[in-house]
Amino acid sequence: MNMIGNVFRRSFKFGVLSLSAAAILLVGGCDGKDRSAGKKKSVNTEVEITVVKRQEVEFSRMITGRTTAVKLAEVRPQVSGILMKRLFEEGAEVKEGQTLYLIDDAIYKASYESAKAALNKVMANNDLLKVKLERFKAMLAQKAVSQQDFDDVNALYKSSCAEVRVQKAQVEEKRIQYEYTRIKAPISGRIGLSSVTPGALVTQHQAAMLTSIHQIDPIHVKLSMSASELSTLRRKMAQGLMDADSFGKVRLFFDDGTRYPHEGAVDFSDIAVNADTGSVTLRATFKNPDAMLMPNMAVRAELIEGSTRKAILVPQPAVTLMKDGSASIFVLGEGNKAEARTINIVGAKGQFWHVEGGLEEGEKIITNGFRYVRPGMTVTLAASEEGKK
């Protein structure tokens, strides 16, 4: 029995060792296959590429804006009196010089006529003194009058001339006051609601305006842009990265996304930066023949920052942004070896980065599959990419 037991124990131990060895070989075999596959994948990673090309690109940004009238006139009376008539239709177009209101002019007309009569009186006296002066001048030559008498008449005539000028000024003042009883439009444009009705008492230079006139064709749109962004844009123009002549076009969009049919242009840039917001105010002018744009409307504006004919655009997903602010991309080198390249991003265009520096036209950048790529690794082009080699 002891001998049989020993044989049985040896057989059992040998079997366990055999199974263990087989398991190790099996596991090792599987592990070796996986490593081999992984190694093969890392060496022959399939990637997709894009050939770098310089192209003509227009750069723009969406910003908010608000419409303002080109001209705004607040109509107020310049003389006091009872308002007799309103001569315009509210909301209509009016022309410069058109009469809007009539003020009771009886008193002003009487004052004007009185001033004219007073002028006629002093002018008649002035004419008599002028004739007398001419007669005394002739008599003085004949020594028929004394020099003192001549000087007295001459002084009276000069005083009369001065009085005539004063009276003429009085007449002009009364005429202007009389004209002010007809309140006229100072500018052409669309007139608003009237704040008074006939029969109301209005006073000279009152604080409350009678109505307002907005000139809205053309119309202005005020835009706000970050001072740092504007400085960057100007620097790009100075460096030749942007065409300066292409800057300033503006396209407007309403809240529902509809585009305004007329294109405008920036014609003014503020000379100072807003200390609270750090922004600069720009002003664009638009045609507005159908009055689609009204003052104080909020609009979305597409500001054309500029264009260039030599822009290099790189798909944003293909670029790796570093913590230090730098950016890198993989370039396909000789022998299909991947090369890491640091690039200089100067802006964005949709889903692309605008790159200046680090890439040259004709180079091939890896745009898909680069997640598995390491510098110096040999890669395989996807079947669809073979024609780009």
C-alpha positions in Angstrom: 0.0 0.0 0.0 2.8 2.4 0.8 4.4 1.8 -2.5 1.1 2.2 -4.4 0.5 5.5 -2.5 3.9 6.8 -3.4 3.3 6.1 -7.0 -0.1 7.8 -6.9 1.4 10.8 -5.3 4.2 11.1 -7.8 1.7 10.7 -10.7 -0.6 13.4 -9.2 2.4 15.8 -8.7 3.6 15.3 -12.2 0.2 15.9 -13.7 -0.2 19.2 -11.8 3.2 20.3 -13.0 2.3 19.4 -16.6 -1.0 21.3 -16.4 0.8 24.3 -14.9 3.4 24.3 -17.6 0.7 24.0 -20.3 -1.1 26.9 -18.8 2.0 29.0 -18.7 2.8 28.2 -22.3 -0.8 29.0 -23.3 -0.8 32.3 -21.5 2.6 33.1 -22.7 1.6 32.3 -26.2 -1.5 34.6 -26.0 0.5 37.4 -24.4 3.2 37.1 -27.1 0.6 37.3 -29.8 -1.0 40.5 -28.3 2.4 42.2 -27.9 3.3 41.3 -31.5 -0.1 42.7 -32.7 0.4 45.9 -30.6 3.9 46.4 -31.9 2.6 45.9 -35.5 -0.1 48.4 -34.9 2.3 51.0 -33.5 4.6 50.6 -36.5 1.9 50.5 -39.1 -0.6 53.0 -37.7 -2.9 54.1 -40.5 -3.3 57.9 -40.8 -5.0 60.4 -43.0 -3.2 63.5 -44.3 -3.9 66.9 -45.8 -1.6 68.8 -48.1 -0.8 72.4 -46.9 -2.0 75.0 -49.3 -2.1 78.8 -49.2 -5.5 80.1 -50.1 -7.6 83.3 -50.2 -9.6 83.6 -47.0 -11.9 86.3 -45.6 -11.8 86.6 -41.8 -14.8 87.9 -39.9 -16.3 88.0 -36.4 -19.9 88.3 -35.1 -20.5 91.2 -32.7 -23.6 92.9 -31.4 -24.6 96.4 -32.4 -27.3 99.0 -32.0 -28.7 101.4 -34.7 -28.6 105.1 -34.3 -30.0 107.9 -36.5 -27.4 109.8 -38.6 -29.1 113.0 -37.4 -31.5 113.6 -34.6 -33.4 117.0 -34.1 -35.5 117.7 -31.1 -38.0 120.4 -32.1 -38.7 123.1 -29.5 -40.3 126.6 -29.7 -38.1 129.6 -29.9 -40.9 132.1 -29.0 -43.7 131.8 -26.6 -47.4 131.7 -27.5 -50.5 129.7 -28.1 -50.1 126.8 -30.6 -52.6 127.3 -33.4 -52.0 124.4 -35.8 -50.1 121.2 -36.4 -49.2 120.9 -40.1 -47.6 117.4 -40.4 -48.6 113.8 -40.2 -47.0 111.9 -37.3 -44.6 109.3 -38.5 -44.3 110.8 -42.0 -41.2 112.0 -43.9 -40.7 115.7 -43.6 -38.3 118.0 -45.5 -35.9 120.5 -44.1 -37.6 123.9 -43.8 -41.1 122.4 -43.9 -43.5 124.2 -41.5 -44.6 121.9 -38.6 -46.5 124.1 -36.2 -48.1 127.6 -36.2 -48.0 129.8 -33.1 -50.3 132.8 -32.7 -48.3 135.5 -34.5 -50.5 138.6 -33.8 -48.1 140.2 -31.2 -45.0 139.3 -33.1 -46.4 140.7 -36.4 -47.3 144.0 -34.7 -43.8 144.3 -33.2 -42.3 143.6 -36.5 -44.4 146.3 -38.2 -43.6 148.8 -35.5 -39.9 148.2 -35.9 -40.1 148.8 -39.6 -42.0 152.0 -39.1 -39.4 153.2 -36.6 -36.7 152.4 -39.1 -38.4 154.4 -41.8 -38.6 157.4 -39.4 -34.9 157.4 -38.6 -34.0 156.8 -42.2 -36.0 159.9 -43.2 -34.2 162.0 -40.6 -30.9 160.5 -41.8 -31.7 161.6 -45.3 -32.4 165.2 -44.2 -29.1 165.3 -42.3 -27.2 164.0 -45.2 -28.6 166.8 -47.5 -27.9 169.4 -44.8 -24.3 168.1 -44.4 -23.7 168.4 -48.2 -25.0 172.0 -48.2 -22.8 172.9 -45.2 -19.8 171.4 -46.9 -20.3 173.7 -49.9 -21.0 176.7 -47.7 -17.8 175.9 -45.7 -15.8 176.1 -48.8 -17.2 179.5 -49.4 -16.7 180.4 -45.8 -20.5 181.0 -45.5 -20.6 178.9 -42.3 -18.1 178.4 -39.5 -16.2 175.2 -39.0 -18.0 174.6 -35.7 -21.4 174.7 -37.5 -20.2 172.2 -40.1 -18.7 169.9 -37.4 -22.0 169.9 -35.5 -24.0 168.9 -38.5 -21.5 166.2 -39.4 -21.7 164.8 -35.9 -25.5 164.7 -36.1 -25.4 162.9 -39.4 -23.0 160.2 -38.1 -25.2 159.8 -35.0 -28.2 159.4 -37.3 -26.3 156.8 -39.4 -25.6 154.8 -36.2 -29.2 155.0 -35.2 -30.3 153.7 -38.6 -28.0 150.6 -38.1 -29.5 150.0 -34.6 -33.0 150.3 -35.9 -32.2 147.9 -38.8 -31.0 145.4 -36.2 -34.2 145.8 -34.3 -36.2 145.2 -37.4 -34.2 142.0 -38.1 -34.7 140.8 -34.6 -38.5 141.4 -34.8 -38.6 139.7 -38.2 -36.8 136.6 -36.8 -39.2 136.4 -33.9 -42.1 136.7 -36.3 -40.7 133.9 -38.4 -40.3 131.7 -35.3 -44.0 131.6 -35.0 -43.8 129.2 -37.8 -41.9 126.2 -36.3 -40.0 124.5 -39.2 -38.2 121.2 -39.6 -34.4 121.8 -39.0 -33.5 118.6 -40.9 -35.1 116.1 -43.3 -36.2 112.8 -41.9 -39.0 110.8 -40.3 -40.9 112.8 -37.7 -42.2 111.3 -34.4 -45.3 111.8 -32.3 -46.3 115.3 -31.3 -46.3 116.0 -27.6 -48.7 119.0 -27.9 -52.0 119.7 -29.6 -53.4 123.0 -30.9 -54.5 125.3 -28.1 -51.5 124.5 -25.9 -49.3 127.2 -24.5 -45.6 126.8 -25.5 -42.7 128.8 -24.1 -39.4 129.9 -25.5 -36.6 127.3 -25.1 -38.9 125.0 -23.0 -37.3 121.7 -21.7 -40.0 119.5 -23.2 -39.7 119.0 -26.9 -42.7 119.3 -29.2 -41.5 116.4 -31.4 -38.4 114.8 -32.8 -37.0 114.1 -36.3 -34.7 111.2 -37.1 -32.7 111.0 -40.3 -32.4 107.2 -40.8 -31.4 106.9 -44.5 -28.6 106.3 -44.3 -28.4 105.0 -40.7 -25.5 104.3 -38.3 -24.8 101.1 -36.4 -22.6 101.4 -33.4 -20.4 98.3 -32.8 -18.1 97.4 -29.8 -14.8 95.6 -30.3 -12.2 94.6 -27.7 -9.3 97.0 -27.7 -6.8 94.1 -27.6 -8.5 92.4 -30.6 -8.4 95.6 -32.6 -4.7 96.1 -31.7 -4.0 92.5 -32.9 -5.9 93.1 -36.1 -3.9 96.3 -36.8 -0.6 94.5 -36.1 -1.6 91.8 -38.6 -2.2 94.5 -41.2 1.1 96.1 -40.5 2.9 92.7 -40.9 1.1 92.1 -44.2 -0.9 89.1 -42.8 -4.1 91.0 -43.7 -5.1 93.2 -46.6 -5.8 96.5 -44.9 -8.2 97.6 -47.7 -10.5 94.7 -47.0 -11.2 95.7 -43.4 -14.4 97.3 -42.3 -17.2 95.7 -44.4 -20.2 94.9 -42.2 -23.2 92.6 -42.7 -26.2 92.8 -40.5 -28.6 90.0 -39.3 -31.9 90.3 -37.5 -32.9 88.3 -34.5 -34.5 85.6 -36.7 -31.3 85.1 -38.7 -32.5 87.0 -41.7 -29.7 89.0 -43.4 -30.2 92.7 -44.0 -30.1 93.3 -47.8 -27.6 96.2 -47.7 -23.9 95.9 -46.8 -22.3 98.7 -44.7 -18.8 99.9 -43.9 -17.0 101.1 -40.9 -16.4 104.9 -41.2 -15.4 105.8 -37.7 -13.3 104.3 -34.9 -13.3 105.9 -31.4 -10.0 107.4 -30.4 -10.3 106.2 -26.7 -10.9 102.9 -25.0 -13.8 102.5 -22.6 -12.1 102.2 -19.2 -15.0 100.1 -17.8 -15.3 97.5 -20.6 -11.9 97.7 -22.3 -13.6 98.0 -25.7 -13.5 100.5 -28.6 -16.6 101.8 -30.3 -16.8 101.4 -34.1 -19.5 103.0 -36.3 -20.8 101.6 -39.6 -23.1 103.3 -42.0 -25.8 101.5 -44.0 -28.4 102.5 -46.6 -31.9 102.3 -45.3 -34.3 103.2 -48.1 -37.2 101.1 -46.8 -36.8 102.1 -43.2 -36.3 98.5 -42.2 -33.8 99.6 -39.6 -35.1 101.9 -36.9 -33.2 103.8 -34.3 -32.1 101.9 -31.1 -32.6 98.4 -32.7 -30.3 95.7 -31.4 -28.7 93.8 -34.3 -26.0 91.1 -34.9 -23.2 92.3 -37.1 -20.6 90.3 -39.0 -17.5 92.5 -39.1 -15.1 91.7 -41.9 -11.7 91.9 -40.3 -9.8 91.5 -43.5 -8.7 89.0 -46.1 -5.5 87.4 -47.3 -4.5 85.4 -50.4 -1.8 83.4 -48.6 -3.5 82.0 -45.5 -2.7 78.5 -44.2 -5.6 76.8 -42.5 -5.3 73.7 -40.4 -8.2 71.7 -39.0 -8.5 72.4 -35.3 -8.8 68.7 -34.2 -5.4 68.0 -35.8 -3.7 70.5 -33.5 -2.5 69.8 -30.0 -2.6 72.8 -27.7 -0.1 72.8 -24.9 -0.4 74.2 -21.4 2.2 76.8 -22.1 0.1 78.2 -25.0 2.1 76.6 -27.8 0.6 74.4 -30.4 2.0 71.4 -32.3 1.0 69.1 -35.2 2.4 66.0 -36.9 3.9 66.4 -40.3 4.5 63.4 -42.7 8.3 63.4 -43.4 10.5 61.2 -45.6 9.8 57.5 -45.5 6.4 58.2 -44.0 7.9 59.1 -40.7 5.9 61.3 -38.4 7.6 64.5 -37.3 6.3 66.7 -34.5 6.2 70.4 -35.5 5.5 73.5 -33.4 3.2 76.0 -35.2 2.2 79.6 -34.7 -1.5 80.2 -34.5 -2.6 83.8 -35.4 -6.4 83.3 -35.6 -9.3 81.2 -36.3 -11.7 80.6 -39.3 -14.6 78.4 -38.5 -13.3 74.9 -37.6 -9.7 75.8 -38.8 -6.7 77.5 -37.2 -5.0 80.3 -39.2 -1.3 79.4 -39.0 1.7 81.6 -39.8 5.0 80.0 -39.1 5.9 76.3 -38.7 4.4 75.1 -41.9 5.2 75.5 -45.6 3.0 75.1 -48.6 3.1 71.5 -50.0 3.9 69.8 -46.7 1.6 67.0 -45.5 0.0 67.2 -42.1 -1.6 64.2 -40.3 -5.2 65.0 -39.6 -6.6 61.7 -38.5 -5.0 58.9 -36.6 -2.3 61.1 -35.0 -3.5 60.0 -31.5 -1.5 56.8 -31.9 1.5 58.5 -33.5 4.8 59.2 -31.8 7.7 61.3 -33.2 9.8 59.3 -35.6 7.2 56.5 -36.0 6.7 55.1 -39.4 3.0 55.3 -40.4 0.8 53.9 -43.1 -1.4 56.0 -45.2 -5.1 55.0 -45.4 -6.1 53.6 -48.8 -8.0 56.8 -49.6 -4.8 58.9 -48.9 -2.5 57.1 -51.3 -3.2 59.5 -54.1 -2.0 62.4 -51.9 1.6 61.0 -51.5 
